[in-house]
Amino acid sequence: MDEFQTGEETAFVVDEVSTIIKESVEGAIGGNAYQHSRVNQWTTNVVEQSLSQLSKLGKPFKYIVTCVIMQKNGAGLQTASSCFWDNTTDGSCTVRWENKSMYCIVSVFGLAI
Amino acid sequence: IFLYRLESQVSFNADEASVSVKECVEAIIGGLDYNQNKVNQWTASIVEHSLTQLVKQGRPFKFIVNCAIMQKSGAGLHTANSCYWDTATDGSCTVRWENRTMYCVVSVFAVALTC
């Protein structure tokens, strides 16, 4: 008799991922004002920290994490994503964060292996 | 008698994807000025058309296409990507385009299908 276990262990859980991202962003840039000389380092820290926490979840997924930091000065910014994948197993989650001087948008895409 | 066909693993061709994406961007916003009312439509069209072109190539990949359009007004914008995947087969490419009034950045991520 075959036992087929489709568990939460192998699904993309948006809430879990969302929490991880929020913590990574807060940790990397929380309390800082936009600084041109440091923003490079910040985006790198956010994606690396997020990715490292995601891989620790130990799920059979490949991940793509993107981070955009934009200075607040009235400019308009619009982003869109389109994905060609398996709707039953793959998923994405986007977190928008802001403070007085900048916006930070992080997107995570998880693709089941 | 056994017929054995060995299929080599295909890896992502970033140059080809790049050309395809540039054509899509040019076709959709080439020659236009930043317009707050239309930008929503533009980003959606760019990702949809780019994705369609990529899928038409018939390669065994899952794709993610991301597009950001930003008005030119002196603000600083920084983006970073990090990927946890199979570096032998998966890949990405980013196309940066601009005109007088706006920047457009499109990123394509391709993840090989494991059969």
Backbone of each chain as ProteinMPNN parsed JSONL, in Angstrom:
{"seq_chain_A": "MDEFQTGEETAFVVDEVSTIIKESVEGAIGGNAYQHSRVNQWTTNVVEQSLSQLSKLGKPFKYIVTCVIMQKNGAGLQTASSCFWDNTTDGSCTVRWENKSMYCIVSVFGLAI", "coords_chain_A": {"N_chain_A": [[0.845, -1.182, 0.0], [0.578, 2.159, -0.888], [1.63, 5.13, 0.66], [0.722, 8.342, 0.342], [2.062, 11.351, 0.967], [1.132, 14.549, 1.03], [2.304, 17.194, 2.251], [2.427, 20.151, 4.408], [4.982, 20.592, 4.418], [5.987, 20.687, 1.891], [4.943, 22.85, 0.551], [4.62, 26.228, -0.648], [4.702, 28.539, 1.725], [3.183, 31.419, 2.252], [2.888, 33.218, 4.465], [4.878, 32.501, 6.266], [7.188, 32.987, 4.788], [6.916, 35.701, 4.357], [7.242, 36.738, 6.943], [9.912, 36.106, 7.404], [11.161, 37.747, 5.504], [10.384, 40.331, 6.368], [11.758, 40.49, 8.771], [14.385, 40.352, 7.835], [14.617, 42.728, 6.388], [14.096, 44.724, 8.32], [16.246, 44.201, 9.993], [18.411, 44.821, 8.316], [18.038, 47.489, 7.327], [16.398, 48.903, 9.075], [15.513, 51.835, 10.825], [17.411, 53.407, 9.51], [18.386, 56.225, 7.412], [17.887, 57.099, 3.927], [20.804, 56.538, 2.127], [23.034, 57.185, -0.295], [25.604, 56.107, -0.54], [25.476, 53.803, 0.931], [23.477, 52.198, 0.09], [23.857, 50.137, -1.752], [25.154, 48.099, -0.32], [23.099, 47.592, 1.507], [20.949, 46.533, -0.059], [22.129, 44.194, -0.894], [22.609, 42.934, 1.595], [19.977, 42.535, 2.483], [18.912, 40.726, 0.523], [20.675, 38.552, 0.808], [20.467, 37.802, 3.5], [17.76, 37.137, 3.645], [17.641, 35.0, 1.818], [19.312, 33.153, 3.042], [17.901, 32.567, 5.391], [15.634, 31.446, 4.243], [16.604, 29.166, 2.952], [17.276, 27.727, 5.147], [14.876, 26.713, 5.96], [14.657, 24.308, 4.828], [13.081, 23.237, 2.78], [12.055, 21.562, -0.302], [12.814, 23.548, -2.456], [13.666, 25.934, -5.025], [14.901, 29.223, -4.84], [14.216, 32.694, -5.577], [15.193, 35.866, -4.846], [14.349, 39.236, -4.842], [15.276, 42.636, -4.4], [14.317, 45.985, -4.022], [15.328, 49.241, -3.466], [14.205, 52.442, -2.959], [14.667, 55.912, -3.0], [12.734, 58.386, -1.331], [11.321, 60.712, -3.184], [9.237, 61.72, -4.593], [9.131, 60.57, -7.123], [7.564, 58.349, -9.481], [7.045, 54.853, -9.227], [6.648, 51.752, -10.728], [6.065, 48.308, -10.602], [5.999, 45.008, -12.054], [5.299, 41.491, -12.22], [5.578, 38.395, -13.942], [4.819, 35.011, -14.143], [5.821, 31.755, -15.223], [5.002, 28.802, -14.363], [4.472, 26.033, -12.093], [1.384, 26.051, -10.959], [0.322, 24.662, -8.777], [2.331, 24.064, -6.966], [4.246, 26.089, -6.829], [5.106, 29.457, -5.704], [4.769, 32.975, -4.74], [5.827, 35.92, -2.932], [5.444, 39.21, -1.847], [6.91, 41.903, -0.144], [6.296, 45.067, 1.137], [7.978, 47.791, 2.403], [8.525, 50.73, 4.317], [10.102, 53.828, 5.302], [10.713, 57.09, 6.656], [12.423, 58.142, 4.676], [12.816, 56.335, 2.559], [11.68, 53.658, 0.3], [11.244, 50.131, 0.444], [11.141, 47.265, -1.423], [10.568, 43.895, -1.454], [10.7, 40.857, -3.182], [9.885, 37.43, -3.207], [10.327, 34.428, -4.91], [9.286, 31.146, -5.073], [10.187, 28.025, -6.258], [9.147, 24.78, -6.773], [11.118, 21.862, -6.498]], "CA_chain_A": [[0.0, 0.0, 0.0], [1.398, 3.365, -0.967], [1.098, 6.255, 1.429], [1.117, 9.569, -0.339], [1.944, 12.453, 1.92], [1.333, 15.908, 0.518], [2.229, 17.947, 3.503], [2.773, 21.561, 4.375], [6.436, 20.649, 4.286], [6.407, 20.903, 0.518], [4.199, 23.92, -0.114], [5.181, 27.558, -0.441], [3.841, 29.156, 2.734], [3.378, 32.861, 2.109], [3.043, 33.919, 5.751], [6.195, 32.153, 6.813], [8.188, 33.68, 3.986], [6.689, 37.113, 4.614], [7.857, 37.042, 8.24], [11.362, 36.055, 7.22], [11.566, 38.938, 4.757], [10.227, 41.527, 7.2], [12.856, 40.508, 9.734], [15.629, 40.656, 7.13], [14.616, 44.143, 6.027], [14.267, 45.48, 9.566], [17.61, 43.99, 10.46], [19.4, 45.458, 7.45], [17.888, 48.943, 7.151], [15.498, 49.518, 10.044], [16.087, 52.97, 11.548], [18.378, 54.178, 8.734], [17.855, 57.128, 6.393], [18.466, 56.754, 2.625], [22.181, 57.032, 1.934], [23.5, 56.68, -1.584], [26.834, 55.333, -0.416], [25.292, 52.535, 1.633], [22.321, 51.443, -0.39], [24.371, 48.943, -2.423], [25.381, 47.148, 0.762], [21.807, 47.252, 2.098], [20.166, 45.603, -0.891], [22.842, 42.92, -0.822], [22.339, 42.321, 2.897], [18.583, 42.083, 2.548], [18.702, 39.482, -0.238], [21.459, 37.442, 1.352], [19.893, 37.383, 4.771], [16.473, 36.479, 3.34], [17.911, 33.726, 1.17], [19.907, 32.238, 3.999], [16.822, 32.112, 6.265], [14.723, 30.611, 3.455], [17.203, 27.849, 2.709], [17.251, 27.019, 6.432], [13.575, 26.057, 6.118], [14.87, 22.924, 4.417], [12.052, 22.724, 1.867], [12.609, 21.256, -1.628], [12.512, 24.669, -3.33], [14.69, 26.875, -5.496], [14.374, 30.544, -4.484], [14.753, 33.902, -6.188], [14.81, 36.988, -3.984], [14.769, 40.51, -5.412], [15.043, 43.739, -3.469], [14.426, 47.311, -4.623], [15.271, 50.331, -2.475], [14.053, 53.706, -3.662], [14.628, 57.143, -2.219], [11.438, 59.06, -1.425], [11.383, 62.118, -3.606], [8.114, 62.061, -5.466], [9.104, 59.847, -8.395], [6.64, 57.223, -9.553], [7.686, 53.572, -9.515], [5.672, 50.691, -10.947], [6.711, 47.044, -10.949], [5.082, 43.905, -12.35], [5.981, 40.222, -12.451], [4.758, 37.402, -14.599], [5.519, 33.756, -13.916], [5.414, 30.579, -15.972], [5.454, 27.76, -13.448], [3.462, 25.062, -11.71], [0.516, 26.742, -9.994], [-0.034, 23.886, -7.595], [3.414, 23.949, -5.99], [5.112, 27.257, -6.746], [4.423, 30.633, -5.176], [5.598, 34.153, -4.53], [5.345, 36.788, -1.867], [6.096, 40.517, -1.943], [6.775, 42.685, 1.084], [6.583, 46.493, 0.95], [8.381, 48.381, 3.67], [8.972, 52.102, 4.099], [10.282, 54.7, 6.451], [10.543, 58.485, 6.216], [13.24, 58.548, 3.53], [12.908, 55.377, 1.46], [10.798, 52.495, 0.168], [11.986, 48.909, 0.155], [10.195, 46.25, -1.904], [11.263, 42.616, -1.601], [9.853, 39.782, -3.721], [10.483, 36.096, -3.159], [9.655, 33.45, -5.757], [9.721, 29.811, -4.669], [9.826, 27.04, -7.275], [9.342, 23.431, -6.245], [12.048, 21.04, -7.266]], "C_chain_A": [[0.883, 1.235, 0.0], [0.785, 4.477, -0.138], [1.613, 7.532, 0.796], [0.932, 10.744, 0.607], [2.188, 13.795, 1.226], [1.185, 16.807, 1.73], [2.539, 19.412, 3.321], [4.269, 21.687, 4.195], [6.837, 20.976, 2.864], [5.583, 21.958, -0.195], [4.876, 25.247, 0.2], [4.251, 28.284, 0.525], [4.114, 30.651, 2.786], [3.636, 33.567, 3.437], [4.427, 33.714, 6.348], [7.291, 32.957, 6.105], [8.123, 35.183, 4.254], [7.36, 37.555, 5.913], [9.367, 37.089, 8.12], [11.856, 37.316, 6.537], [11.503, 40.166, 5.64], [11.373, 41.634, 8.189], [14.171, 40.877, 9.055], [15.721, 42.132, 6.812], [14.852, 45.011, 7.264], [15.696, 45.412, 10.048], [18.629, 44.758, 9.644], [19.274, 46.977, 7.391], [16.976, 49.647, 8.14], [16.182, 50.693, 10.741], [17.104, 53.786, 10.77], [17.702, 55.117, 7.751], [18.549, 56.801, 5.074], [19.853, 57.376, 2.48], [22.75, 56.4, 0.688], [24.708, 55.758, -1.451], [26.624, 53.976, 0.25], [24.228, 51.639, 1.017], [22.703, 50.139, -1.088], [24.511, 47.792, -1.422], [24.051, 46.668, 1.349], [21.028, 46.265, 1.26], [20.821, 44.228, -0.851], [22.543, 42.209, 0.501], [20.923, 41.768, 2.978], [18.408, 40.782, 1.78], [19.472, 38.314, 0.347], [20.87, 36.902, 2.636], [18.589, 36.622, 4.535], [16.727, 35.092, 2.785], [18.46, 32.711, 2.163], [18.837, 31.701, 4.953], [15.874, 31.172, 5.521], [15.316, 29.224, 3.242], [17.228, 27.039, 3.997], [15.921, 26.309, 6.662], [13.647, 24.611, 5.652], [13.826, 22.355, 3.477], [12.655, 22.473, 0.491], [12.244, 22.337, -2.644], [13.767, 25.359, -3.84], [14.08, 28.232, -5.199], [15.013, 31.643, -5.313], [14.262, 35.05, -5.321], [15.258, 38.271, -4.668], [14.424, 41.625, -4.433], [15.244, 45.057, -4.201], [14.364, 48.338, -3.506], [15.189, 51.628, -3.256], [13.913, 54.868, -2.701], [13.269, 57.814, -2.388], [11.674, 60.476, -1.925], [10.32, 62.442, -4.653], [8.066, 61.312, -6.778], [8.104, 58.711, -8.33], [7.425, 55.962, -9.857], [6.6, 52.53, -9.666], [6.418, 49.414, -11.254], [5.648, 45.989, -11.214], [5.899, 42.642, -12.52], [5.026, 39.255, -13.098], [5.515, 36.089, -14.466], [4.929, 32.588, -14.674], [5.909, 29.409, -15.155], [4.317, 26.786, -13.153], [2.609, 25.696, -10.609], [0.221, 25.97, -8.726], [1.077, 23.891, -6.538], [4.234, 25.218, -5.793], [4.356, 28.469, -6.226], [5.365, 31.805, -5.028], [5.002, 34.993, -3.419], [6.126, 38.085, -1.964], [5.838, 41.307, -0.668], [7.157, 44.125, 0.782], [6.869, 47.106, 2.311], [8.744, 49.83, 3.391], [9.279, 52.778, 5.412], [10.21, 56.119, 5.902], [11.287, 58.829, 4.928], [13.311, 57.551, 2.385], [11.845, 54.279, 1.498], [11.689, 51.293, -0.072], [10.955, 47.852, -0.24], [10.98, 44.96, -2.126], [10.291, 41.578, -2.135], [10.601, 38.472, -3.617], [9.66, 35.199, -4.06], [10.18, 32.094, -5.348], [9.256, 28.803, -5.704], [10.141, 25.645, -6.768], [10.26, 22.639, -7.154], [11.349, 19.739, -7.641]], "O_chain_A": [[1.819, 1.343, 0.791], [-0.415, 4.74, -0.214], [2.821, 7.759, 0.732], [-0.184, 11.087, 0.996], [3.322, 14.126, 0.88], [0.079, 17.128, 2.164], [2.872, 19.863, 2.225], [4.774, 22.758, 3.858], [7.93, 21.498, 2.644], [5.524, 21.964, -1.425], [5.608, 25.372, 1.182], [3.12, 28.608, 0.163], [5.143, 31.091, 3.299], [4.515, 34.424, 3.52], [5.05, 34.642, 6.864], [8.185, 33.521, 6.736], [9.153, 35.849, 4.364], [7.973, 38.621, 5.971], [10.022, 37.982, 8.656], [12.863, 37.893, 6.949], [12.443, 40.959, 5.672], [11.902, 42.721, 8.425], [14.978, 41.618, 9.615], [16.787, 42.731, 6.95], [15.692, 45.911, 7.257], [16.286, 46.413, 10.455], [19.596, 45.289, 10.189], [20.283, 47.682, 7.402], [16.795, 50.862, 8.057], [17.316, 50.559, 11.2], [17.624, 54.768, 11.299], [16.587, 54.856, 7.302], [19.668, 56.287, 5.077], [20.043, 58.575, 2.685], [22.927, 55.182, 0.637], [24.821, 54.757, -2.16], [27.48, 53.096, 0.155], [24.097, 50.47, 1.379], [21.966, 49.155, -1.024], [24.047, 46.676, -1.655], [23.892, 45.486, 1.652], [20.504, 45.278, 1.777], [20.131, 43.211, -0.781], [22.258, 41.011, 0.513], [20.703, 40.666, 3.48], [17.827, 39.83, 2.302], [18.964, 37.193, 0.376], [20.784, 35.69, 2.833], [18.346, 35.587, 5.155], [16.11, 34.12, 3.22], [18.099, 31.535, 2.117], [18.851, 30.518, 5.292], [15.368, 30.212, 6.102], [14.609, 28.221, 3.341], [17.205, 25.809, 3.959], [15.849, 25.393, 7.481], [12.814, 23.786, 6.027], [13.684, 21.137, 3.372], [13.658, 23.093, 0.138], [11.474, 22.094, -3.573], [14.801, 25.367, -3.172], [12.862, 28.39, -5.294], [16.177, 31.555, -5.705], [13.062, 35.193, -5.088], [16.425, 38.392, -5.041], [13.414, 41.566, -3.731], [16.23, 45.228, -4.918], [13.446, 48.309, -2.686], [16.022, 51.882, -4.127], [13.155, 54.82, -1.732], [12.712, 57.806, -3.485], [12.163, 61.334, -1.189], [10.497, 63.33, -5.487], [7.067, 61.395, -7.493], [7.827, 58.172, -7.258], [8.364, 55.989, -10.652], [5.715, 52.433, -8.815], [7.323, 49.421, -12.088], [4.542, 46.056, -10.678], [7.062, 42.702, -12.919], [3.821, 39.282, -12.846], [6.731, 36.056, -14.657], [3.711, 32.435, -14.764], [7.083, 29.047, -15.226], [3.325, 26.732, -13.88], [3.059, 25.855, -9.474], [-0.099, 26.568, -7.699], [0.799, 23.74, -5.349], [4.844, 25.417, -4.742], [3.128, 28.52, -6.291], [6.582, 31.673, -5.165], [3.851, 34.816, -3.019], [7.344, 38.063, -2.146], [4.712, 41.375, -0.175], [8.227, 44.379, 0.229], [6.089, 46.953, 3.251], [9.237, 50.127, 2.303], [8.803, 52.381, 6.476], [9.702, 56.331, 4.801], [10.852, 59.697, 4.171], [13.825, 57.894, 1.321], [11.217, 54.004, 2.52], [12.743, 51.397, -0.7], [10.017, 47.577, 0.508], [11.942, 44.936, -2.894], [9.187, 41.428, -1.612], [11.797, 38.401, -3.9], [8.431, 35.203, -3.988], [11.393, 31.898, -5.277], [8.064, 28.727, -6.002], [11.274, 25.36, -6.379], [10.198, 22.723, -8.381], [11.945, 18.884, -8.296]]}, "seq_chain_B": "IFLYRLESQVSFNADEASVSVKECVEAIIGGLDYNQNKVNQWTASIVEHSLTQLVKQGRPFKFIVNCAIMQKSGAGLHTANSCYWDTATDGSCTVRWENRTMYCVVSVFAVALTC", "coords_chain_B": {"N_chain_B": [[16.53, -5.075, -29.094], [17.766, -2.002, -28.013], [16.867, 1.374, -27.979], [18.606, 4.116, -27.295], [18.323, 7.304, -26.157], [20.131, 10.107, -25.499], [19.585, 12.978, -23.738], [20.917, 16.075, -23.606], [21.348, 18.295, -20.881], [19.744, 21.348, -20.973], [20.982, 24.65, -20.861], [20.264, 27.953, -19.641], [19.99, 30.526, -22.027], [21.177, 33.515, -21.834], [21.752, 35.702, -23.533], [20.097, 35.463, -25.761], [17.614, 35.701, -24.543], [17.774, 38.255, -23.571], [17.784, 39.811, -25.917], [15.249, 39.31, -26.9], [13.665, 40.393, -24.843], [14.382, 43.116, -24.935], [13.296, 43.841, -27.357], [10.588, 43.619, -26.784], [10.221, 45.618, -24.832], [10.901, 47.957, -26.241], [8.929, 47.908, -28.197], [6.656, 48.332, -26.664], [6.981, 50.661, -24.961], [8.724, 52.33, -26.297], [9.663, 55.541, -27.337], [7.665, 56.803, -25.857], [6.453, 59.048, -23.234], [6.861, 59.152, -19.637], [3.947, 58.232, -18.012], [1.682, 58.467, -15.606], [-0.885, 57.376, -15.588], [-0.794, 55.378, -17.414], [1.27, 53.653, -16.839], [0.864, 51.359, -15.335], [-0.447, 49.596, -17.044], [1.591, 49.351, -18.944], [3.753, 48.026, -17.61], [2.52, 45.606, -17.083], [1.982, 44.692, -19.701], [4.601, 44.479, -20.722], [5.737, 42.426, -19.102], [4.031, 40.299, -19.719], [4.236, 39.988, -22.544], [6.992, 39.489, -22.827], [7.233, 37.13, -21.424], [5.625, 35.423, -22.96], [7.121, 35.318, -25.356], [9.419, 34.053, -24.42], [8.475, 31.563, -23.579], [7.654, 30.563, -26.004], [10.003, 29.695, -27.136], [10.21, 27.141, -26.406], [11.769, 25.768, -24.535], [12.788, 23.637, -21.762], [11.936, 25.114, -19.219], [11.0, 26.927, -16.215], [9.727, 30.178, -15.854], [10.361, 33.485, -14.575], [9.416, 36.762, -14.854], [10.266, 40.037, -14.285], [9.382, 43.436, -14.032], [10.309, 46.832, -13.759], [9.312, 50.167, -13.789], [10.489, 53.397, -13.677], [9.979, 56.797, -13.023], [11.924, 59.521, -14.21], [13.326, 61.459, -11.939], [15.364, 62.233, -10.372], [15.527, 60.695, -8.104], [17.118, 58.116, -6.169], [17.63, 54.749, -7.101], [17.9, 51.414, -6.227], [18.595, 48.023, -6.954], [18.663, 44.513, -6.108], [19.404, 41.036, -6.6], [19.081, 37.678, -5.489], [19.812, 34.28, -5.783], [18.79, 30.92, -5.187], [19.627, 28.12, -6.446], [20.176, 25.742, -9.139], [23.203, 26.128, -10.344], [24.282, 25.168, -12.682], [22.321, 24.838, -14.621], [20.329, 26.801, -14.352], [19.464, 30.288, -14.772], [19.8, 33.91, -15.177], [18.798, 37.104, -16.533], [19.241, 40.564, -16.986], [17.75, 43.453, -18.229], [18.384, 46.763, -18.971], [16.778, 49.741, -19.711], [16.265, 52.983, -21.074], [14.706, 56.228, -21.496], [14.118, 59.665, -22.206], [12.376, 60.368, -20.123], [11.918, 58.206, -18.387], [13.057, 55.167, -16.642], [13.497, 51.712, -17.371], [13.576, 48.566, -16.045], [14.107, 45.233, -16.624], [13.944, 41.953, -15.418], [14.778, 38.587, -15.993], [14.239, 35.359, -14.853], [15.265, 32.056, -15.086], [14.404, 28.789, -14.468], [15.438, 25.51, -14.53], [13.48, 22.743, -15.599], [13.033, 19.829, -13.8], [13.111, 16.654, -14.952]], "CA_chain_B": [[17.301, -3.882, -29.453], [17.386, -0.839, -27.223], [17.167, 2.672, -28.566], [18.904, 4.95, -26.147], [18.535, 8.695, -26.574], [20.668, 10.917, -24.41], [19.267, 14.395, -23.929], [21.802, 16.894, -22.761], [20.653, 19.305, -20.102], [19.828, 22.653, -21.612], [21.147, 25.735, -19.903], [19.599, 29.187, -20.026], [20.739, 31.404, -22.911], [20.869, 34.875, -21.398], [21.826, 36.669, -24.64], [18.885, 35.334, -26.564], [16.496, 36.226, -23.742], [18.007, 39.686, -23.508], [17.351, 40.393, -27.19], [13.802, 39.149, -26.912], [13.084, 41.342, -23.888], [14.606, 44.487, -25.438], [12.313, 44.08, -28.417], [9.277, 43.815, -26.143], [10.203, 46.928, -24.167], [10.898, 48.955, -27.3], [7.621, 47.884, -28.86], [5.592, 48.805, -25.782], [7.152, 52.03, -24.453], [9.669, 53.105, -27.076], [9.131, 56.812, -27.828], [6.609, 57.38, -25.006], [6.895, 59.716, -22.006], [6.282, 58.582, -18.422], [2.547, 58.624, -17.839], [1.206, 57.766, -14.416], [-2.125, 56.647, -15.86], [-0.59, 54.228, -18.289], [2.412, 52.837, -16.465], [0.333, 50.092, -14.838], [-0.684, 48.843, -18.267], [2.865, 49.099, -19.605], [4.529, 46.978, -16.936], [1.807, 44.341, -17.288], [2.221, 44.259, -21.085], [5.991, 44.068, -20.898], [6.0, 41.093, -18.538], [3.264, 39.272, -20.43], [4.813, 39.729, -23.861], [8.311, 38.871, -22.675], [7.012, 35.748, -20.998], [5.114, 34.689, -24.134], [8.245, 35.085, -26.26], [10.326, 33.082, -23.808], [7.819, 30.257, -23.583], [7.618, 30.119, -27.406], [11.249, 29.04, -27.494], [9.979, 25.722, -26.182], [12.796, 25.117, -23.707], [12.221, 23.085, -20.526], [12.204, 26.016, -18.093], [9.972, 27.763, -15.584], [10.233, 31.544, -15.974], [9.804, 34.597, -13.795], [9.814, 38.01, -15.485], [9.982, 41.144, -13.39], [9.634, 44.701, -14.724], [10.115, 48.03, -12.947], [9.417, 51.414, -14.56], [10.606, 54.508, -12.747], [10.016, 58.14, -13.567], [13.215, 60.172, -13.973], [13.159, 62.709, -11.2], [16.507, 62.443, -9.484], [15.555, 59.759, -6.967], [18.035, 57.006, -6.307], [16.959, 53.45, -7.089], [18.862, 50.335, -6.201], [17.96, 46.708, -6.887], [19.583, 43.387, -5.967], [18.745, 39.727, -6.69], [19.893, 36.586, -4.987], [19.087, 33.084, -6.182], [19.207, 29.654, -4.604], [19.192, 27.202, -7.484], [21.203, 24.9, -9.722], [23.955, 27.071, -11.182], [24.642, 24.572, -13.974], [21.24, 24.917, -15.608], [19.449, 27.953, -14.176], [20.159, 31.544, -15.018], [18.967, 35.106, -15.221], [19.366, 38.177, -17.312], [18.576, 41.826, -16.66], [17.831, 44.429, -19.31], [18.127, 48.14, -18.519], [16.391, 50.575, -20.853], [15.815, 54.297, -20.616], [14.545, 57.298, -22.461], [14.228, 60.968, -21.554], [11.534, 60.541, -18.928], [11.818, 57.056, -17.492], [13.922, 54.0, -16.691], [12.754, 50.46, -17.323], [14.495, 47.467, -15.744], [13.399, 43.955, -16.709], [14.782, 40.802, -15.054], [14.206, 37.291, -16.32], [14.863, 34.256, -14.134], [14.855, 30.802, -15.707], [14.725, 27.66, -13.601], [15.263, 24.306, -15.33], [12.494, 21.761, -15.145], [13.696, 18.56, -13.54], [12.194, 15.614, -15.438]], "C_chain_B": [[16.818, -2.727, -28.6], [17.777, 0.435, -27.943], [17.376, 3.632, -27.414], [19.159, 6.384, -26.604], [18.976, 9.526, -25.369], [20.33, 12.379, -24.671], [20.146, 15.213, -23.023], [20.98, 17.968, -22.073], [20.835, 20.668, -20.751], [20.089, 23.711, -20.56], [20.589, 27.025, -20.496], [20.502, 30.07, -20.897], [20.35, 32.853, -22.631], [20.855, 35.878, -22.551], [20.561, 36.669, -25.472], [17.691, 35.959, -25.845], [16.562, 37.745, -23.708], [17.489, 40.393, -24.767], [15.828, 40.413, -27.271], [13.121, 40.189, -26.02], [13.216, 42.774, -24.389], [13.579, 44.827, -26.496], [10.937, 44.364, -27.829], [9.169, 45.208, -25.534], [10.076, 48.038, -25.211], [9.53, 49.05, -27.953], [6.531, 48.501, -27.987], [5.757, 50.245, -25.312], [8.143, 52.883, -25.221], [9.014, 54.398, -27.553], [8.042, 57.453, -26.974], [7.201, 58.077, -23.781], [6.221, 59.069, -20.8], [4.884, 59.136, -18.214], [1.974, 57.8, -16.696], [-0.04, 56.919, -14.675], [-1.905, 55.383, -16.663], [0.458, 53.243, -17.798], [2.015, 51.447, -15.97], [0.174, 49.102, -15.992], [0.629, 48.44, -18.928], [3.645, 47.979, -18.934], [3.85, 45.628, -17.15], [2.051, 43.817, -18.704], [3.631, 43.757, -21.29], [6.223, 42.673, -20.323], [5.245, 40.01, -19.303], [3.882, 38.945, -21.782], [6.173, 39.057, -23.768], [8.153, 37.41, -22.334], [6.55, 34.899, -22.177], [6.252, 34.351, -25.089], [9.183, 34.014, -25.711], [9.742, 31.678, -23.874], [7.788, 29.681, -24.998], [8.88, 29.393, -27.806], [11.203, 27.556, -27.173], [11.01, 25.004, -25.331], [12.182, 24.645, -22.389], [12.543, 23.94, -19.293], [10.93, 26.596, -17.51], [10.566, 29.171, -15.679], [9.582, 32.501, -14.997], [10.315, 35.856, -14.474], [9.354, 39.149, -14.601], [10.282, 42.453, -14.123], [9.38, 45.878, -13.797], [10.267, 49.242, -13.856], [9.451, 52.546, -13.557], [10.74, 55.83, -13.479], [11.375, 58.778, -13.276], [12.981, 61.466, -13.213], [14.261, 62.903, -10.19], [16.569, 61.505, -8.3], [16.563, 58.662, -7.225], [17.246, 55.707, -6.267], [18.019, 52.368, -7.111], [18.147, 48.997, -6.15], [19.02, 45.63, -6.739], [18.776, 42.101, -6.084], [19.669, 38.673, -6.123], [19.122, 35.307, -5.297], [19.69, 31.811, -5.616], [18.722, 28.598, -5.571], [20.339, 26.366, -7.998], [22.0, 25.759, -10.708], [24.343, 26.487, -12.54], [23.565, 24.816, -15.031], [20.402, 26.179, -15.541], [20.212, 29.245, -14.446], [19.218, 32.722, -15.054], [19.599, 36.115, -16.163], [18.569, 39.431, -17.004], [18.808, 42.807, -17.786], [17.487, 45.799, -18.751], [17.877, 48.99, -19.749], [16.017, 51.924, -20.311], [15.517, 55.2, -21.784], [14.595, 58.594, -21.661], [13.493, 61.068, -20.215], [11.44, 59.35, -17.996], [12.879, 55.981, -17.713], [13.037, 52.765, -16.679], [13.78, 49.346, -17.088], [13.699, 46.164, -15.759], [14.364, 42.833, -16.336], [14.051, 39.531, -15.409], [14.965, 36.243, -15.521], [14.356, 32.977, -14.768], [15.343, 29.644, -14.854], [14.426, 26.383, -14.373], [14.244, 23.361, -14.72], [13.218, 20.45, -14.946], [12.72, 17.465, -13.964], [12.594, 14.264, -14.891]], "O_chain_B": [[15.616, -2.495, -28.472], [18.889, 0.554, -28.455], [16.454, 3.928, -26.655], [20.103, 6.644, -27.35], [18.273, 9.622, -24.363], [20.73, 12.95, -25.685], [20.115, 15.054, -21.803], [20.017, 18.483, -22.642], [21.957, 21.084, -21.039], [19.49, 23.681, -19.485], [20.463, 27.158, -21.714], [21.651, 30.328, -20.537], [19.336, 33.349, -23.122], [20.044, 36.804, -22.555], [20.026, 37.716, -25.838], [16.871, 36.648, -26.451], [15.544, 38.429, -23.804], [16.841, 41.436, -24.685], [15.218, 41.409, -27.661], [12.118, 40.788, -26.408], [12.274, 43.56, -24.283], [13.055, 45.939, -26.541], [10.21, 45.234, -28.309], [8.158, 45.891, -25.697], [9.248, 48.94, -25.078], [9.036, 50.144, -28.226], [5.595, 49.118, -28.496], [4.775, 50.987, -25.265], [8.388, 54.032, -24.852], [7.921, 54.359, -28.116], [7.542, 58.526, -27.315], [8.303, 57.748, -23.341], [5.136, 58.502, -20.924], [4.667, 60.348, -18.237], [1.806, 56.586, -16.812], [-0.226, 55.872, -14.055], [-2.699, 54.444, -16.613], [0.528, 52.117, -18.289], [2.749, 50.478, -16.165], [0.598, 47.949, -15.921], [0.764, 47.318, -19.416], [4.144, 47.079, -19.609], [4.523, 44.622, -17.374], [2.301, 42.626, -18.886], [3.848, 42.738, -21.947], [6.836, 41.828, -20.976], [5.773, 38.918, -19.509], [4.037, 37.775, -22.134], [6.474, 38.152, -24.547], [8.846, 36.552, -22.881], [7.032, 33.782, -22.369], [6.339, 33.224, -25.577], [9.679, 33.171, -26.458], [10.447, 30.719, -24.19], [7.884, 28.467, -25.181], [8.854, 28.561, -28.713], [12.063, 26.796, -27.619], [11.123, 23.78, -25.388], [11.17, 25.189, -21.946], [13.326, 23.534, -18.435], [9.919, 26.741, -18.197], [11.783, 29.334, -15.593], [8.414, 32.353, -14.639], [11.523, 36.01, -14.654], [8.187, 39.216, -14.215], [11.323, 42.571, -14.769], [8.353, 45.925, -13.121], [11.237, 49.339, -14.608], [8.576, 52.661, -12.699], [11.513, 55.96, -14.428], [11.92, 58.585, -12.189], [12.496, 62.449, -13.774], [14.1, 63.669, -9.24], [17.553, 61.508, -7.56], [16.832, 58.318, -8.376], [16.301, 55.576, -5.491], [18.935, 52.409, -7.932], [17.193, 48.838, -5.389], [20.152, 45.806, -7.19], [17.602, 42.067, -5.716], [20.889, 38.762, -6.258], [17.908, 35.253, -5.097], [20.908, 31.638, -5.567], [17.553, 28.211, -5.541], [21.382, 26.288, -7.348], [21.509, 26.076, -11.791], [24.696, 27.234, -13.453], [23.879, 24.983, -16.21], [19.824, 26.594, -16.545], [21.439, 29.289, -14.359], [17.999, 32.568, -14.974], [20.765, 36.001, -16.54], [17.359, 39.367, -16.785], [19.937, 42.975, -18.248], [16.437, 45.983, -18.135], [18.652, 48.97, -20.705], [15.502, 52.02, -19.197], [15.991, 54.991, -22.901], [15.081, 58.595, -20.53], [13.934, 61.762, -19.299], [10.916, 59.489, -16.89], [13.501, 55.882, -18.771], [11.969, 52.756, -16.066], [14.738, 49.207, -17.849], [12.738, 46.006, -15.007], [15.471, 42.761, -16.868], [12.852, 39.401, -15.16], [16.196, 36.236, -15.512], [13.152, 32.819, -14.969], [16.532, 29.529, -14.554], [13.298, 26.18, -14.824], [14.157, 23.202, -13.503], [13.945, 20.002, -15.833], [11.628, 17.354, -13.407], [11.944, 13.261, -15.186]]}, "name": "protein", "num_of_chains": 2, "seq": "MDEFQTGEETAFVVDEVSTIIKESVEGAIGGNAYQHSRVNQWTTNVVEQSLSQLSKLGKPFKYIVTCVIMQKNGAGLQTASSCFWDNTTDGSCTVRWENKSMYCIVSVFGLAIIFLYRLESQVSFNADEASVSVKECVEAIIGGLDYNQNKVNQWTASIVEHSLTQLVKQGRPFKFIVNCAIMQKSGAGLHTANSCYWDTATDGSCTVRWENRTMYCVVSVFAVALTC"}
